[in-house]
Amino acid sequence: MAFNLPLIFTFIALCLFKHCTCAHVKTGSGGGACGYTNAVSQTPYNSFVSAGNPPLYRKGLGCGACYQVKCNLGPCSGNPVTVTITDECPGCSGAIHFDLSGTAMGATAKPGQADALRNMGNISISYQRVPCVYKNTNVAFKVDPGSNANFLSVNVEFESGDGDLNLVELVPARSTQWITMNHVFGATWSTNINPSTQPAPSSLRLAIEFNKKLTAPNVIPVGWKPGQAYNSNVNF
């Protein structure tokens, strides 16, 4: 996973069959409050991302969820586009409110009508929750730069299926005792560790809705480093 220069995305306010009061240009990586950073511009997200208001973001537990959105106005194609929640829009009004990236917004338009659609600002859309499908991609764990020998914090990315997480657990080498990690923010989870009694490699276990679990064996290796991303060999 590469970490390049900061990217800028234009986010356009959307809402479900009603006018929204939140319409603005949002700058930054697009990974925002979920902690995905520049990964949002790369495979498998490819900038098809959205910020969500609190009912979608769910204090970070909505990070990674996928939704199919479409609109039926003049410039709209009517074809659905799938986006991943990667950020929060706390000031967005309405029961459900998406701030789509410029890439995702343009993809809902008819050929040659992307700019016209973006310039409309607030529009009504229809949406539905759908499974995330990331072909040829496994779950990745990005170690937070603030981690150290006694504290491990990881950002979890690219979960297929539900996409969002209810629980993350860690088990160190030579142990069968799973440690429940704390939800810090977005898709980031952390725990204190004792390098003497809880050494790497460590396995991580993820739980999604209905308590479906997935284990990434030994995904945090011996000699792990803050700021480094580690790919697992599993996905939902």
C-alpha positions in Angstrom: 0.0 0.0 0.0 1.5 3.3 -1.1 1.1 6.6 0.8 1.5 9.4 -1.6 0.9 13.2 -1.5 -2.4 14.3 0.0 -5.3 14.1 -2.5 -8.2 16.4 -2.9 -11.7 15.3 -3.6 -14.8 17.3 -4.2 -17.8 16.1 -2.2 -21.4 16.9 -3.2 -24.3 16.7 -0.8 -27.0 14.1 -1.4 -30.0 13.0 0.6 -32.8 10.5 0.3 -35.8 12.0 -1.5 -35.6 15.3 0.3 -33.5 18.5 0.2 -30.3 18.6 2.3 -28.9 21.6 4.0 -25.3 20.4 3.8 -23.6 21.3 0.6 -19.9 22.2 0.5 -16.5 21.4 -0.9 -14.6 19.1 1.3 -10.8 18.9 1.0 -8.4 16.3 2.2 -7.5 12.7 1.5 -11.1 11.5 1.6 -10.1 8.9 4.2 -11.0 11.4 6.9 -12.7 10.2 10.0 -12.4 6.5 9.2 -8.6 6.8 9.1 -8.1 5.2 5.6 -6.0 8.1 4.4 -4.8 7.9 0.8 -6.0 4.3 0.5 -9.3 5.7 -0.7 -7.8 6.6 -4.1 -6.3 3.2 -4.6 -7.6 -0.3 -5.4 -10.1 -1.5 -4.3 -11.8 1.8 -3.3 -10.7 3.7 -6.4 -12.2 6.9 -5.1 -15.8 5.5 -5.1 -16.3 6.7 -1.6 -18.6 8.8 0.5 -18.8 10.6 3.8 -21.9 9.9 5.8 -24.0 11.8 8.4 -24.1 10.4 11.9 -26.7 7.7 11.2 -24.4 6.3 8.4 -21.1 6.9 10.2 -22.3 5.5 13.5 -19.4 6.9 15.5 -17.0 5.1 13.2 -18.7 1.7 13.3 -20.2 2.5 9.9 -16.8 2.8 8.3 -16.3 0.4 5.4 -20.0 -0.2 4.8 -21.1 -0.2 1.1 -24.1 1.4 -0.4 -25.6 1.5 -3.9 -26.8 5.0 -4.8 -28.5 6.3 -7.9 -30.5 9.4 -9.0 -33.1 9.9 -11.7 -32.9 13.7 -12.5 -32.1 15.0 -15.9 -28.3 14.6 -15.9 -28.5 11.3 -14.1 -28.0 8.0 -15.8 -30.3 6.1 -13.4 -27.6 3.4 -13.1 -26.5 2.5 -9.6 -23.0 3.2 -8.3 -21.5 1.4 -5.2 -19.6 3.6 -2.7 -17.9 2.8 0.6 -18.3 5.0 3.7 -14.8 6.4 4.4 -15.5 9.7 6.3 -18.0 11.5 8.4 -20.1 14.6 7.6 -21.2 15.6 11.1 -22.9 18.8 9.9 -25.0 17.2 7.2 -28.8 17.3 7.9 -31.5 14.8 7.1 -32.3 11.3 8.3 -29.8 9.8 5.7 -27.2 12.0 4.0 -24.3 11.1 1.7 -21.5 13.3 0.6 -20.2 11.5 -2.5 -16.7 12.0 -3.8 -16.5 13.8 -7.2 -15.6 10.4 -8.8 -18.6 8.7 -7.5 -20.9 11.6 -8.2 -19.7 11.8 -11.8 -20.3 8.1 -12.3 -24.0 8.5 -11.6 -24.4 10.9 -14.5 -25.1 10.4 -18.2 -22.1 10.6 -20.5 -20.9 14.3 -20.7 -23.2 15.3 -17.8 -21.0 14.8 -14.8 -20.1 18.5 -14.3 -23.8 19.5 -14.7 -24.8 17.0 -12.1 -22.1 18.1 -9.6 -23.1 21.7 -10.0 -26.7 20.9 -8.9 -25.5 20.5 -5.3 -28.3 19.0 -3.2 -30.3 16.4 -5.0 -32.6 13.5 -4.0 -31.3 10.0 -4.5 -32.3 6.4 -3.7 -30.0 4.1 -1.9 -29.6 0.6 -0.5 -27.1 -1.2 1.7 -25.2 -3.8 -0.4 -22.3 -6.3 0.4 -18.8 -5.0 -0.3 -17.1 -6.9 -3.1 -13.3 -6.5 -3.3 -12.1 -9.0 -5.8 -8.5 -10.3 -5.4 -8.1 -8.2 -2.2 -7.7 -9.4 1.3 -8.1 -7.5 4.6 -5.2 -5.2 5.4 -4.1 -3.8 8.8 -2.3 -0.5 8.8 -0.4 0.1 12.1 -0.9 3.6 13.4 2.2 5.8 13.5 1.6 6.3 17.3 2.0 2.6 18.1 5.0 1.4 20.0 6.3 -1.8 21.7 3.7 -1.4 24.5 0.8 -0.1 22.4 -0.7 -1.4 19.2 -3.2 0.5 17.1 -4.4 -0.7 13.7 -6.7 0.6 11.0 -8.6 -2.2 9.3 -9.3 -1.9 5.6 -10.9 -3.8 2.7 -13.4 -6.1 4.4 -15.7 -7.7 1.9 -19.3 -8.5 2.8 -20.7 -6.3 5.5 -17.6 -4.1 5.4 -18.0 -2.6 8.8 -16.8 -4.1 12.1 -18.4 -4.8 15.5 -15.3 -6.2 17.2 -11.6 -6.7 16.8 -9.5 -9.1 18.9 -5.8 -9.9 19.1 -4.0 -13.0 20.2 -0.2 -12.9 20.6 2.2 -15.7 19.8 2.1 -18.8 22.0 -1.3 -17.8 23.5 -4.9 -18.9 23.1 -6.3 -15.9 25.1 -8.0 -13.4 22.8 -7.7 -9.7 23.8 -10.6 -7.4 23.0 -9.2 -4.3 21.3 -10.7 -0.8 22.0 -12.5 1.1 19.3 -10.5 4.3 19.0 -12.2 6.1 16.1 -13.3 5.2 12.6 -11.9 1.9 11.6 -9.0 2.1 14.1 -8.7 -0.3 17.1 -6.1 -0.5 19.8 -4.8 -2.4 22.8 -1.9 -2.2 25.3 0.6 -5.1 24.9 3.4 -6.5 26.9 6.2 -7.4 24.5 7.7 -9.8 27.0 4.6 -11.9 27.6 2.6 -11.0 24.5 5.1 -11.2 21.6 4.5 -11.0 17.9 3.5 -12.5 15.6 0.0 -11.6 16.5 -3.3 -12.8 14.9 -6.3 -10.6 14.6 -9.9 -11.7 14.7 -12.7 -9.5 13.2 -16.4 -9.7 13.9 -19.1 -8.2 11.7 -22.9 -8.2 12.0 -24.6 -11.3 13.3 -21.2 -12.2 15.0 -19.7 -13.6 11.9 -15.9 -13.9 12.6 -12.8 -14.0 10.5 -9.2 -14.7 11.8 -6.1 -13.2 10.1 -3.3 -15.5 11.3 0.0 -14.0 12.3 -0.8 -10.8 10.3 1.2 -8.5 12.7 4.7 -9.9 12.2 7.8 -10.0 14.4 9.5 -6.7 14.0 6.4 -4.8 13.0 6.8 -1.1 12.5 4.5 1.9 13.1 3.1 3.3 9.9 3.5 0.0 8.0 0.5 -1.8 6.4 0.3 -5.6 6.6 -1.9 -7.6 4.2 -3.6 -10.7 5.4 -4.4 -13.8 3.3 -8.1 -13.8 4.2 -11.3 -11.9 3.7 -15.0 -12.4 4.4 
